[in-house]
Amino acid sequence: MAKKKSIPSIEYNPIIEPKRAHNYENVRWVENVSRGLRLVGFADEIARAEGCWRSIDHTGWFTMDDGINGESLRGIVYQLPARDRECLYVYGYADPCNDGCALLCFDTVSDKMKAARAADRFAELFAEEQRDYNRAWQAGRKYEELAEEIKQARTEALSIAEEMRTAKRAKVEAPTICATLRAKVLSLYRSIQKMREERAELLDNFGECEGFNDA
């Protein structure tokens, strides 16, 4: 006799420290949310149903500046099991990578539309955090790429200079070639200086940001 497939139950992960959750309290990742909480809807859906669509006229907040790559975080509202016929809602954003999972704040709200607005704001803050992280991460990668480009440019400049010295010792007369090579070396060193300045600016702007030094 075939075994019945077990139905996954709701799983509450540990509470996230408020300082890591934009000062929200009682925030945690929840898996298989609908196994324990009733889905009310996405924040924008609730706003439309309540005739307040202008207050939430989008379907999520982008996690990348270009609005194309990355993901979007969409506010979502769930209802706790009713007690004494009182409807209490929790809010957060749906995990864009895992169906049935969400980051939720369990500071309950008794008004559905207020919960929707709270969910949208919650999603907005965490999407902004992701944009900041991704911006810093990209800056960190650029910082490392420039270091490699500086190394290659310096190696090329030193190689050209050594060949010019060798030619000079051999008393090779090639003024046009030498002038071209000197111009090339000068261009390389100017490029190196520019890249060093760019690295310094990246370090100054993003060096202390989370994500800059992540691999």
Rosetta constraint file for C-alpha pairs under 8 A:
AtomPair CA 8 CA 32 HARMONIC 6.92 0.50
AtomPair CA 8 CA 35 HARMONIC 7.63 0.50
AtomPair CA 9 CA 32 HARMONIC 6.36 0.50
AtomPair CA 9 CA 35 HARMONIC 5.65 0.50
AtomPair CA 9 CA 36 HARMONIC 7.42 0.50
AtomPair CA 10 CA 30 HARMONIC 7.12 0.50
AtomPair CA 10 CA 31 HARMONIC 5.76 0.50
AtomPair CA 10 CA 32 HARMONIC 4.72 0.50
AtomPair CA 10 CA 33 HARMONIC 5.43 0.50
AtomPair CA 10 CA 34 HARMONIC 7.23 0.50
AtomPair CA 10 CA 35 HARMONIC 5.13 0.50
AtomPair CA 10 CA 36 HARMONIC 5.59 0.50
AtomPair CA 11 CA 30 HARMONIC 5.63 0.50
AtomPair CA 11 CA 31 HARMONIC 5.00 0.50
AtomPair CA 11 CA 32 HARMONIC 6.48 0.50
AtomPair CA 11 CA 33 HARMONIC 7.41 0.50
AtomPair CA 12 CA 28 HARMONIC 6.93 0.50
AtomPair CA 12 CA 29 HARMONIC 6.41 0.50
AtomPair CA 12 CA 30 HARMONIC 4.74 0.50
AtomPair CA 12 CA 31 HARMONIC 6.61 0.50
AtomPair CA 13 CA 28 HARMONIC 5.81 0.50
AtomPair CA 13 CA 29 HARMONIC 5.34 0.50
AtomPair CA 13 CA 30 HARMONIC 6.00 0.50
AtomPair CA 13 CA 31 HARMONIC 7.95 0.50
AtomPair CA 14 CA 28 HARMONIC 5.99 0.50
AtomPair CA 14 CA 29 HARMONIC 7.49 0.50
AtomPair CA 15 CA 26 HARMONIC 5.87 0.50
AtomPair CA 15 CA 27 HARMONIC 5.46 0.50
AtomPair CA 15 CA 28 HARMONIC 4.70 0.50
AtomPair CA 15 CA 29 HARMONIC 7.85 0.50
AtomPair CA 16 CA 20 HARMONIC 6.60 0.50
AtomPair CA 16 CA 21 HARMONIC 6.54 0.50
AtomPair CA 16 CA 25 HARMONIC 7.81 0.50
AtomPair CA 16 CA 26 HARMONIC 7.18 0.50
AtomPair CA 16 CA 27 HARMONIC 5.56 0.50
AtomPair CA 16 CA 28 HARMONIC 5.69 0.50
AtomPair CA 17 CA 21 HARMONIC 6.40 0.50
AtomPair CA 17 CA 25 HARMONIC 7.36 0.50
AtomPair CA 17 CA 27 HARMONIC 7.88 0.50
AtomPair CA 18 CA 22 HARMONIC 6.24 0.50
AtomPair CA 18 CA 23 HARMONIC 4.34 0.50
AtomPair CA 18 CA 24 HARMONIC 5.30 0.50
AtomPair CA 18 CA 25 HARMONIC 5.35 0.50
AtomPair CA 18 CA 26 HARMONIC 7.92 0.50
AtomPair CA 18 CA 27 HARMONIC 7.80 0.50
AtomPair CA 19 CA 23 HARMONIC 5.35 0.50
AtomPair CA 19 CA 24 HARMONIC 7.99 0.50
AtomPair CA 21 CA 25 HARMONIC 7.50 0.50
AtomPair CA 21 CA 27 HARMONIC 7.14 0.50
AtomPair CA 22 CA 125 HARMONIC 7.52 0.50
AtomPair CA 24 CA 105 HARMONIC 7.16 0.50
AtomPair CA 25 CA 105 HARMONIC 6.94 0.50
AtomPair CA 25 CA 106 HARMONIC 7.67 0.50
AtomPair CA 25 CA 107 HARMONIC 7.10 0.50
AtomPair CA 26 CA 105 HARMONIC 5.62 0.50
AtomPair CA 26 CA 106 HARMONIC 5.28 0.50
AtomPair CA 26 CA 107 HARMONIC 6.46 0.50
AtomPair CA 27 CA 103 HARMONIC 6.97 0.50
AtomPair CA 27 CA 104 HARMONIC 5.53 0.50
AtomPair CA 27 CA 105 HARMONIC 4.34 0.50
AtomPair CA 27 CA 106 HARMONIC 6.24 0.50
AtomPair CA 28 CA 103 HARMONIC 5.73 0.50
AtomPair CA 28 CA 104 HARMONIC 5.71 0.50
AtomPair CA 28 CA 105 HARMONIC 6.76 0.50
AtomPair CA 29 CA 101 HARMONIC 7.28 0.50
AtomPair CA 29 CA 102 HARMONIC 5.83 0.50
AtomPair CA 29 CA 103 HARMONIC 4.46 0.50
AtomPair CA 29 CA 104 HARMONIC 6.36 0.50
AtomPair CA 30 CA 101 HARMONIC 5.67 0.50
AtomPair CA 30 CA 102 HARMONIC 5.51 0.50
AtomPair CA 30 CA 103 HARMONIC 6.24 0.50
AtomPair CA 30 CA 104 HARMONIC 7.05 0.50
AtomPair CA 31 CA 100 HARMONIC 6.25 0.50
AtomPair CA 31 CA 101 HARMONIC 4.46 0.50
AtomPair CA 31 CA 102 HARMONIC 6.75 0.50
AtomPair CA 32 CA 36 HARMONIC 7.83 0.50
AtomPair CA 32 CA 100 HARMONIC 4.88 0.50
AtomPair CA 32 CA 101 HARMONIC 5.73 0.50
AtomPair CA 33 CA 37 HARMONIC 5.87 0.50
AtomPair CA 33 CA 100 HARMONIC 5.67 0.50
AtomPair CA 33 CA 101 HARMONIC 5.98 0.50
AtomPair CA 33 CA 102 HARMONIC 7.21 0.50
AtomPair CA 34 CA 38 HARMONIC 5.71 0.50
AtomPair CA 34 CA 39 HARMONIC 6.29 0.50
AtomPair CA 34 CA 100 HARMONIC 6.75 0.50
AtomPair CA 36 CA 81 HARMONIC 7.94 0.50
AtomPair CA 37 CA 78 HARMONIC 6.04 0.50
AtomPair CA 37 CA 79 HARMONIC 5.81 0.50
AtomPair CA 37 CA 80 HARMONIC 5.48 0.50
AtomPair CA 37 CA 81 HARMONIC 6.63 0.50
AtomPair CA 38 CA 78 HARMONIC 5.43 0.50
AtomPair CA 38 CA 79 HARMONIC 5.07 0.50
AtomPair CA 38 CA 80 HARMONIC 6.71 0.50
AtomPair CA 38 CA 81 HARMONIC 7.56 0.50
AtomPair CA 39 CA 77 HARMONIC 6.53 0.50
AtomPair CA 39 CA 78 HARMONIC 4.58 0.50
AtomPair CA 39 CA 79 HARMONIC 6.42 0.50
AtomPair CA 40 CA 46 HARMONIC 7.79 0.50
AtomPair CA 40 CA 76 HARMONIC 7.81 0.50
AtomPair CA 40 CA 77 HARMONIC 5.51 0.50
AtomPair CA 40 CA 78 HARMONIC 5.12 0.50
AtomPair CA 40 CA 79 HARMONIC 6.36 0.50
AtomPair CA 41 CA 45 HARMONIC 6.19 0.50
AtomPair CA 41 CA 46 HARMONIC 6.16 0.50
AtomPair CA 41 CA 76 HARMONIC 5.90 0.50
AtomPair CA 41 CA 77 HARMONIC 5.65 0.50
AtomPair CA 41 CA 78 HARMONIC 7.14 0.50
AtomPair CA 42 CA 46 HARMONIC 6.27 0.50
AtomPair CA 42 CA 74 HARMONIC 6.93 0.50
AtomPair CA 42 CA 75 HARMONIC 5.69 0.50
AtomPair CA 42 CA 76 HARMONIC 4.17 0.50
AtomPair CA 42 CA 77 HARMONIC 6.13 0.50
AtomPair CA 42 CA 116 HARMONIC 7.44 0.50
AtomPair CA 43 CA 47 HARMONIC 6.21 0.50
AtomPair CA 43 CA 56 HARMONIC 7.18 0.50
AtomPair CA 43 CA 74 HARMONIC 7.38 0.50
AtomPair CA 43 CA 75 HARMONIC 5.07 0.50
AtomPair CA 43 CA 76 HARMONIC 5.24 0.50
AtomPair CA 43 CA 77 HARMONIC 6.64 0.50
AtomPair CA 43 CA 115 HARMONIC 7.97 0.50
AtomPair CA 43 CA 116 HARMONIC 4.42 0.50
AtomPair CA 43 CA 117 HARMONIC 6.75 0.50
AtomPair CA 43 CA 119 HARMONIC 6.33 0.50
AtomPair CA 43 CA 120 HARMONIC 6.07 0.50
AtomPair CA 44 CA 48 HARMONIC 6.26 0.50
AtomPair CA 44 CA 53 HARMONIC 6.74 0.50
AtomPair CA 44 CA 56 HARMONIC 5.27 0.50
AtomPair CA 44 CA 57 HARMONIC 6.49 0.50
AtomPair CA 44 CA 58 HARMONIC 6.55 0.50
AtomPair CA 44 CA 59 HARMONIC 6.25 0.50
AtomPair CA 44 CA 75 HARMONIC 7.63 0.50
AtomPair CA 44 CA 116 HARMONIC 7.44 0.50
AtomPair CA 45 CA 49 HARMONIC 6.20 0.50
AtomPair CA 45 CA 53 HARMONIC 7.99 0.50
AtomPair CA 46 CA 50 HARMONIC 6.06 0.50
AtomPair CA 46 CA 112 HARMONIC 7.79 0.50
AtomPair CA 46 CA 113 HARMONIC 6.86 0.50
AtomPair CA 46 CA 116 HARMONIC 6.52 0.50
AtomPair CA 47 CA 51 HARMONIC 6.14 0.50
AtomPair CA 47 CA 52 HARMONIC 4.69 0.50
AtomPair CA 47 CA 53 HARMONIC 4.74 0.50
AtomPair CA 47 CA 54 HARMONIC 7.84 0.50
AtomPair CA 47 CA 55 HARMONIC 7.08 0.50
AtomPair CA 47 CA 56 HARMONIC 6.32 0.50
AtomPair CA 47 CA 113 HARMONIC 6.65 0.50
AtomPair CA 47 CA 116 HARMONIC 6.99 0.50
AtomPair CA 48 CA 52 HARMONIC 5.58 0.50
AtomPair CA 48 CA 53 HARMONIC 4.29 0.50
AtomPair CA 49 CA 53 HARMONIC 7.75 0.50
AtomPair CA 50 CA 113 HARMONIC 7.25 0.50
AtomPair CA 52 CA 56 HARMONIC 7.41 0.50
AtomPair CA 53 CA 57 HARMONIC 5.67 0.50
AtomPair CA 55 CA 117 HARMONIC 7.97 0.50
AtomPair CA 56 CA 117 HARMONIC 7.58 0.50
AtomPair CA 56 CA 120 HARMONIC 7.46 0.50
AtomPair CA 59 CA 74 HARMONIC 6.00 0.50
AtomPair CA 60 CA 72 HARMONIC 5.28 0.50
AtomPair CA 60 CA 73 HARMONIC 4.99 0.50
AtomPair CA 60 CA 74 HARMONIC 4.00 0.50
AtomPair CA 60 CA 75 HARMONIC 6.80 0.50
AtomPair CA 60 CA 120 HARMONIC 7.88 0.50
AtomPair CA 60 CA 123 HARMONIC 7.54 0.50
AtomPair CA 60 CA 124 HARMONIC 7.93 0.50
AtomPair CA 61 CA 72 HARMONIC 4.93 0.50
AtomPair CA 61 CA 73 HARMONIC 5.09 0.50
AtomPair CA 61 CA 74 HARMONIC 6.41 0.50
AtomPair CA 61 CA 123 HARMONIC 6.79 0.50
AtomPair CA 61 CA 124 HARMONIC 5.76 0.50
AtomPair CA 61 CA 127 HARMONIC 5.88 0.50
AtomPair CA 62 CA 67 HARMONIC 5.56 0.50
AtomPair CA 62 CA 70 HARMONIC 7.23 0.50
AtomPair CA 62 CA 71 HARMONIC 5.91 0.50
AtomPair CA 62 CA 72 HARMONIC 4.24 0.50
AtomPair CA 62 CA 73 HARMONIC 6.51 0.50
AtomPair CA 62 CA 127 HARMONIC 6.14 0.50
AtomPair CA 62 CA 131 HARMONIC 7.76 0.50
AtomPair CA 63 CA 67 HARMONIC 7.42 0.50
AtomPair CA 63 CA 70 HARMONIC 5.83 0.50
AtomPair CA 63 CA 71 HARMONIC 5.56 0.50
AtomPair CA 63 CA 72 HARMONIC 5.72 0.50
AtomPair CA 63 CA 73 HARMONIC 7.31 0.50
AtomPair CA 63 CA 127 HARMONIC 4.94 0.50
AtomPair CA 63 CA 128 HARMONIC 6.70 0.50
AtomPair CA 63 CA 129 HARMONIC 7.99 0.50
AtomPair CA 63 CA 130 HARMONIC 5.28 0.50
AtomPair CA 63 CA 131 HARMONIC 4.90 0.50
AtomPair CA 63 CA 134 HARMONIC 7.87 0.50
AtomPair CA 64 CA 68 HARMONIC 7.26 0.50
AtomPair CA 64 CA 69 HARMONIC 6.20 0.50
AtomPair CA 64 CA 70 HARMONIC 5.49 0.50
AtomPair CA 64 CA 71 HARMONIC 7.28 0.50
AtomPair CA 64 CA 130 HARMONIC 7.36 0.50
AtomPair CA 64 CA 131 HARMONIC 5.10 0.50
AtomPair CA 64 CA 134 HARMONIC 6.81 0.50
AtomPair CA 64 CA 135 HARMONIC 7.89 0.50
AtomPair CA 65 CA 131 HARMONIC 6.28 0.50
AtomPair CA 65 CA 135 HARMONIC 7.87 0.50
AtomPair CA 71 CA 96 HARMONIC 6.77 0.50
AtomPair CA 72 CA 96 HARMONIC 6.92 0.50
AtomPair CA 72 CA 127 HARMONIC 7.31 0.50
AtomPair CA 73 CA 93 HARMONIC 6.02 0.50
AtomPair CA 73 CA 94 HARMONIC 6.65 0.50
AtomPair CA 73 CA 95 HARMONIC 7.25 0.50
AtomPair CA 73 CA 96 HARMONIC 6.62 0.50
AtomPair CA 73 CA 123 HARMONIC 5.62 0.50
AtomPair CA 73 CA 124 HARMONIC 7.44 0.50
AtomPair CA 73 CA 126 HARMONIC 7.85 0.50
AtomPair CA 73 CA 127 HARMONIC 6.20 0.50
AtomPair CA 74 CA 93 HARMONIC 5.26 0.50
AtomPair CA 74 CA 94 HARMONIC 5.94 0.50
AtomPair CA 74 CA 120 HARMONIC 6.98 0.50
AtomPair CA 74 CA 123 HARMONIC 6.07 0.50
AtomPair CA 75 CA 91 HARMONIC 7.33 0.50
AtomPair CA 75 CA 92 HARMONIC 5.60 0.50
AtomPair CA 75 CA 93 HARMONIC 4.26 0.50
AtomPair CA 75 CA 94 HARMONIC 6.55 0.50
AtomPair CA 75 CA 116 HARMONIC 7.13 0.50
AtomPair CA 75 CA 119 HARMONIC 4.54 0.50
AtomPair CA 75 CA 120 HARMONIC 4.55 0.50
AtomPair CA 75 CA 121 HARMONIC 7.72 0.50
AtomPair CA 75 CA 122 HARMONIC 7.08 0.50
AtomPair CA 75 CA 123 HARMONIC 5.36 0.50
AtomPair CA 76 CA 91 HARMONIC 5.80 0.50
AtomPair CA 76 CA 92 HARMONIC 5.48 0.50
AtomPair CA 76 CA 93 HARMONIC 5.06 0.50
AtomPair CA 76 CA 94 HARMONIC 6.07 0.50
AtomPair CA 76 CA 116 HARMONIC 6.94 0.50
AtomPair CA 76 CA 119 HARMONIC 5.76 0.50
AtomPair CA 76 CA 120 HARMONIC 7.54 0.50
AtomPair CA 77 CA 89 HARMONIC 6.63 0.50
AtomPair CA 77 CA 90 HARMONIC 5.89 0.50
AtomPair CA 77 CA 91 HARMONIC 4.51 0.50
AtomPair CA 77 CA 92 HARMONIC 6.62 0.50
AtomPair CA 77 CA 93 HARMONIC 8.00 0.50
AtomPair CA 77 CA 115 HARMONIC 6.57 0.50
AtomPair CA 77 CA 116 HARMONIC 6.29 0.50
AtomPair CA 77 CA 119 HARMONIC 6.64 0.50
AtomPair CA 78 CA 89 HARMONIC 5.63 0.50
AtomPair CA 78 CA 90 HARMONIC 5.41 0.50
AtomPair CA 78 CA 91 HARMONIC 6.27 0.50
AtomPair CA 79 CA 87 HARMONIC 6.87 0.50
AtomPair CA 79 CA 88 HARMONIC 5.80 0.50
AtomPair CA 79 CA 89 HARMONIC 4.41 0.50
AtomPair CA 79 CA 90 HARMONIC 6.24 0.50
AtomPair CA 80 CA 87 HARMONIC 7.20 0.50
AtomPair CA 80 CA 88 HARMONIC 5.69 0.50
AtomPair CA 80 CA 89 HARMONIC 5.93 0.50
AtomPair CA 80 CA 90 HARMONIC 7.15 0.50
AtomPair CA 81 CA 87 HARMONIC 7.90 0.50
AtomPair CA 81 CA 88 HARMONIC 7.96 0.50
AtomPair CA 82 CA 86 HARMONIC 5.70 0.50
AtomPair CA 82 CA 87 HARMONIC 5.63 0.50
AtomPair CA 82 CA 88 HARMONIC 7.15 0.50
AtomPair CA 83 CA 87 HARMONIC 7.42 0.50
AtomPair CA 86 CA 110 HARMONIC 7.86 0.50
AtomPair CA 87 CA 110 HARMONIC 6.03 0.50
AtomPair CA 88 CA 108 HARMONIC 5.89 0.50
AtomPair CA 88 CA 109 HARMONIC 5.67 0.50
AtomPair CA 88 CA 110 HARMONIC 4.75 0.50
AtomPair CA 88 CA 111 HARMONIC 7.63 0.50
AtomPair CA 89 CA 108 HARMONIC 5.35 0.50
AtomPair CA 89 CA 109 HARMONIC 5.10 0.50
AtomPair CA 89 CA 110 HARMONIC 6.04 0.50
AtomPair CA 89 CA 111 HARMONIC 7.52 0.50
AtomPair CA 89 CA 112 HARMONIC 6.94 0.50
AtomPair CA 89 CA 115 HARMONIC 6.48 0.50
AtomPair CA 90 CA 104 HARMONIC 6.66 0.50
AtomPair CA 90 CA 105 HARMONIC 5.96 0.50
AtomPair CA 90 CA 106 HARMONIC 5.24 0.50
AtomPair CA 90 CA 107 HARMONIC 6.60 0.50
AtomPair CA 90 CA 108 HARMONIC 5.14 0.50
AtomPair CA 90 CA 109 HARMONIC 6.48 0.50
AtomPair CA 90 CA 115 HARMONIC 6.94 0.50
AtomPair CA 91 CA 104 HARMONIC 5.37 0.50
AtomPair CA 91 CA 105 HARMONIC 5.54 0.50
AtomPair CA 91 CA 106 HARMONIC 7.13 0.50
AtomPair CA 91 CA 108 HARMONIC 7.92 0.50
AtomPair CA 91 CA 115 HARMONIC 6.12 0.50
AtomPair CA 91 CA 116 HARMONIC 7.23 0.50
AtomPair CA 91 CA 118 HARMONIC 6.78 0.50
AtomPair CA 91 CA 119 HARMONIC 4.92 0.50
AtomPair CA 92 CA 102 HARMONIC 6.88 0.50
AtomPair CA 92 CA 103 HARMONIC 5.48 0.50
AtomPair CA 92 CA 104 HARMONIC 4.22 0.50
AtomPair CA 92 CA 105 HARMONIC 5.82 0.50
AtomPair CA 92 CA 118 HARMONIC 7.74 0.50
AtomPair CA 92 CA 119 HARMONIC 4.75 0.50
AtomPair CA 92 CA 120 HARMONIC 7.60 0.50
AtomPair CA 92 CA 122 HARMONIC 5.91 0.50
AtomPair CA 92 CA 123 HARMONIC 6.42 0.50
AtomPair CA 93 CA 102 HARMONIC 5.67 0.50
AtomPair CA 93 CA 103 HARMONIC 5.59 0.50
AtomPair CA 93 CA 104 HARMONIC 6.66 0.50
AtomPair CA 93 CA 119 HARMONIC 6.51 0.50
AtomPair CA 93 CA 120 HARMONIC 7.76 0.50
AtomPair CA 93 CA 122 HARMONIC 7.18 0.50
AtomPair CA 93 CA 123 HARMONIC 5.43 0.50
AtomPair CA 94 CA 99 HARMONIC 7.96 0.50
AtomPair CA 94 CA 100 HARMONIC 7.69 0.50
AtomPair CA 94 CA 101 HARMONIC 6.21 0.50
AtomPair CA 94 CA 102 HARMONIC 4.32 0.50
AtomPair CA 94 CA 103 HARMONIC 6.54 0.50
AtomPair CA 95 CA 99 HARMONIC 6.85 0.50
AtomPair CA 95 CA 100 HARMONIC 7.69 0.50
AtomPair CA 95 CA 101 HARMONIC 5.42 0.50
AtomPair CA 95 CA 102 HARMONIC 4.87 0.50
AtomPair CA 95 CA 103 HARMONIC 6.92 0.50
AtomPair CA 109 CA 114 HARMONIC 7.06 0.50
AtomPair CA 109 CA 115 HARMONIC 5.81 0.50
AtomPair CA 110 CA 114 HARMONIC 7.94 0.50
AtomPair CA 110 CA 115 HARMONIC 7.62 0.50
AtomPair CA 111 CA 115 HARMONIC 6.17 0.50
AtomPair CA 112 CA 116 HARMONIC 6.28 0.50
AtomPair CA 113 CA 117 HARMONIC 6.27 0.50
AtomPair CA 114 CA 118 HARMONIC 6.05 0.50
AtomPair CA 115 CA 119 HARMONIC 6.03 0.50
AtomPair CA 116 CA 120 HARMONIC 6.22 0.50
AtomPair CA 117 CA 121 HARMONIC 6.23 0.50
AtomPair CA 118 CA 122 HARMONIC 6.01 0.50
AtomPair CA 119 CA 123 HARMONIC 6.13 0.50
AtomPair CA 120 CA 124 HARMONIC 6.12 0.50
AtomPair CA 121 CA 125 HARMONIC 6.29 0.50
AtomPair CA 122 CA 126 HARMONIC 6.48 0.50
AtomPair CA 123 CA 127 HARMONIC 6.00 0.50
AtomPair CA 124 CA 128 HARMONIC 6.14 0.50
AtomPair CA 125 CA 129 HARMONIC 6.28 0.50
AtomPair CA 126 CA 130 HARMONIC 6.28 0.50
AtomPair CA 127 CA 131 HARMONIC 6.20 0.50
AtomPair CA 128 CA 132 HARMONIC 6.20 0.50
AtomPair CA 129 CA 133 HARMONIC 6.20 0.50
AtomPair CA 130 CA 134 HARMONIC 6.03 0.50
AtomPair CA 131 CA 135 HARMONIC 5.95 0.50
AtomPair CA 132 CA 136 HARMONIC 6.21 0.50
AtomPair CA 133 CA 137 HARMONIC 6.03 0.50
AtomPair CA 133 CA 209 HARMONIC 7.44 0.50
AtomPair CA 133 CA 210 HARMONIC 6.03 0.50
AtomPair CA 133 CA 211 HARMONIC 5.32 0.50
AtomPair CA 133 CA 212 HARMONIC 7.83 0.50
AtomPair CA 134 CA 138 HARMONIC 6.06 0.50
AtomPair CA 134 CA 211 HARMONIC 6.98 0.50
AtomPair CA 135 CA 139 HARMONIC 6.21 0.50
AtomPair CA 136 CA 140 HARMONIC 6.12 0.50
AtomPair CA 136 CA 206 HARMONIC 5.66 0.50
AtomPair CA 136 CA 207 HARMONIC 7.99 0.50
AtomPair CA 136 CA 209 HARMONIC 6.15 0.50
AtomPair CA 136 CA 210 HARMONIC 6.81 0.50
AtomPair CA 136 CA 211 HARMONIC 5.38 0.50
AtomPair CA 136 CA 212 HARMONIC 4.77 0.50
AtomPair CA 137 CA 141 HARMONIC 6.32 0.50
AtomPair CA 137 CA 210 HARMONIC 7.86 0.50
AtomPair CA 137 CA 211 HARMONIC 4.61 0.50
AtomPair CA 137 CA 212 HARMONIC 4.61 0.50
AtomPair CA 137 CA 213 HARMONIC 7.22 0.50
AtomPair CA 137 CA 214 HARMONIC 6.78 0.50
AtomPair CA 138 CA 142 HARMONIC 6.17 0.50
AtomPair CA 138 CA 212 HARMONIC 7.41 0.50
AtomPair CA 139 CA 143 HARMONIC 6.06 0.50
AtomPair CA 139 CA 202 HARMONIC 6.30 0.50
AtomPair CA 139 CA 206 HARMONIC 6.90 0.50
AtomPair CA 139 CA 212 HARMONIC 6.44 0.50
AtomPair CA 140 CA 144 HARMONIC 6.39 0.50
AtomPair CA 140 CA 202 HARMONIC 7.70 0.50
AtomPair CA 140 CA 206 HARMONIC 7.72 0.50
AtomPair CA 140 CA 207 HARMONIC 7.86 0.50
AtomPair CA 140 CA 211 HARMONIC 7.48 0.50
AtomPair CA 140 CA 212 HARMONIC 4.41 0.50
AtomPair CA 140 CA 213 HARMONIC 6.02 0.50
AtomPair CA 140 CA 214 HARMONIC 7.69 0.50
AtomPair CA 141 CA 145 HARMONIC 6.16 0.50
AtomPair CA 141 CA 212 HARMONIC 7.64 0.50
AtomPair CA 142 CA 146 HARMONIC 6.07 0.50
AtomPair CA 143 CA 147 HARMONIC 6.47 0.50
AtomPair CA 143 CA 199 HARMONIC 5.51 0.50
AtomPair CA 143 CA 202 HARMONIC 6.71 0.50
AtomPair CA 143 CA 203 HARMONIC 7.65 0.50
AtomPair CA 144 CA 148 HARMONIC 6.56 0.50
AtomPair CA 145 CA 149 HARMONIC 6.26 0.50
AtomPair CA 146 CA 150 HARMONIC 6.00 0.50
AtomPair CA 146 CA 195 HARMONIC 6.28 0.50
AtomPair CA 146 CA 196 HARMONIC 7.83 0.50
AtomPair CA 146 CA 199 HARMONIC 6.92 0.50
AtomPair CA 147 CA 151 HARMONIC 6.26 0.50
AtomPair CA 147 CA 199 HARMONIC 7.93 0.50
AtomPair CA 148 CA 152 HARMONIC 6.28 0.50
AtomPair CA 149 CA 153 HARMONIC 6.06 0.50
AtomPair CA 150 CA 154 HARMONIC 6.00 0.50
AtomPair CA 150 CA 192 HARMONIC 5.51 0.50
AtomPair CA 150 CA 195 HARMONIC 6.91 0.50
AtomPair CA 150 CA 196 HARMONIC 7.76 0.50
AtomPair CA 151 CA 155 HARMONIC 6.17 0.50
AtomPair CA 152 CA 156 HARMONIC 6.19 0.50
AtomPair CA 153 CA 157 HARMONIC 6.13 0.50
AtomPair CA 153 CA 188 HARMONIC 6.03 0.50
AtomPair CA 153 CA 189 HARMONIC 7.72 0.50
AtomPair CA 153 CA 191 HARMONIC 8.00 0.50
AtomPair CA 153 CA 192 HARMONIC 6.84 0.50
AtomPair CA 154 CA 158 HARMONIC 6.10 0.50
AtomPair CA 154 CA 188 HARMONIC 7.31 0.50
AtomPair CA 154 CA 189 HARMONIC 7.36 0.50
AtomPair CA 154 CA 192 HARMONIC 7.36 0.50
AtomPair CA 155 CA 159 HARMONIC 6.09 0.50
AtomPair CA 156 CA 160 HARMONIC 6.25 0.50
AtomPair CA 157 CA 161 HARMONIC 6.17 0.50
AtomPair CA 157 CA 184 HARMONIC 7.82 0.50
AtomPair CA 157 CA 185 HARMONIC 5.18 0.50
AtomPair CA 157 CA 188 HARMONIC 6.33 0.50
AtomPair CA 157 CA 189 HARMONIC 7.43 0.50
AtomPair CA 158 CA 162 HARMONIC 6.11 0.50
AtomPair CA 159 CA 163 HARMONIC 6.31 0.50
AtomPair CA 160 CA 164 HARMONIC 6.21 0.50
AtomPair CA 160 CA 181 HARMONIC 6.98 0.50
AtomPair CA 160 CA 185 HARMONIC 7.09 0.50
AtomPair CA 161 CA 165 HARMONIC 6.27 0.50
AtomPair CA 161 CA 182 HARMONIC 7.98 0.50
AtomPair CA 161 CA 185 HARMONIC 7.33 0.50
AtomPair CA 162 CA 166 HARMONIC 6.17 0.50
AtomPair CA 163 CA 167 HARMONIC 6.16 0.50
AtomPair CA 164 CA 168 HARMONIC 6.14 0.50
AtomPair CA 164 CA 178 HARMONIC 7.08 0.50
AtomPair CA 164 CA 181 HARMONIC 7.87 0.50
AtomPair CA 165 CA 169 HARMONIC 6.19 0.50
AtomPair CA 166 CA 170 HARMONIC 6.28 0.50
AtomPair CA 167 CA 171 HARMONIC 6.18 0.50
AtomPair CA 167 CA 172 HARMONIC 5.35 0.50
AtomPair CA 168 CA 172 HARMONIC 5.96 0.50
AtomPair CA 168 CA 173 HARMONIC 7.97 0.50
AtomPair CA 174 CA 178 HARMONIC 6.06 0.50
AtomPair CA 175 CA 179 HARMONIC 6.00 0.50
AtomPair CA 176 CA 180 HARMONIC 6.23 0.50
AtomPair CA 177 CA 181 HARMONIC 6.14 0.50
AtomPair CA 178 CA 182 HARMONIC 6.03 0.50
AtomPair CA 179 CA 183 HARMONIC 6.17 0.50
AtomPair CA 180 CA 184 HARMONIC 6.21 0.50
AtomPair CA 181 CA 185 HARMONIC 6.20 0.50
AtomPair CA 182 CA 186 HARMONIC 6.16 0.50
AtomPair CA 183 CA 187 HARMONIC 6.07 0.50
AtomPair CA 184 CA 188 HARMONIC 6.19 0.50
AtomPair CA 185 CA 189 HARMONIC 6.28 0.50
AtomPair CA 186 CA 190 HARMONIC 6.19 0.50
AtomPair CA 187 CA 191 HARMONIC 6.11 0.50
AtomPair CA 188 CA 192 HARMONIC 6.13 0.50
AtomPair CA 189 CA 193 HARMONIC 6.18 0.50
AtomPair CA 190 CA 194 HARMONIC 6.23 0.50
AtomPair CA 191 CA 195 HARMONIC 6.16 0.50
AtomPair CA 192 CA 196 HARMONIC 6.12 0.50
AtomPair CA 193 CA 197 HARMONIC 6.26 0.50
AtomPair CA 194 CA 198 HARMONIC 6.25 0.50
AtomPair CA 195 CA 199 HARMONIC 6.14 0.50
AtomPair CA 196 CA 200 HARMONIC 6.20 0.50
AtomPair CA 197 CA 201 HARMONIC 6.24 0.50
AtomPair CA 198 CA 202 HARMONIC 6.21 0.50
AtomPair CA 199 CA 203 HARMONIC 6.11 0.50
AtomPair CA 200 CA 204 HARMONIC 6.06 0.50
AtomPair CA 201 CA 205 HARMONIC 6.09 0.50
AtomPair CA 202 CA 206 HARMONIC 5.76 0.50
AtomPair CA 202 CA 207 HARMONIC 6.96 0.50
AtomPair CA 203 CA 207 HARMONIC 4.36 0.50
AtomPair CA 203 CA 208 HARMONIC 7.92 0.50
AtomPair CA 206 CA 212 HARMONIC 6.43 0.50
AtomPair CA 207 CA 212 HARMONIC 6.12 0.50
AtomPair CA 207 CA 213 HARMONIC 7.79 0.50
AtomPair CA 208 CA 212 HARMONIC 7.41 0.50
AtomPair CA 210 CA 214 HARMONIC 7.94 0.50
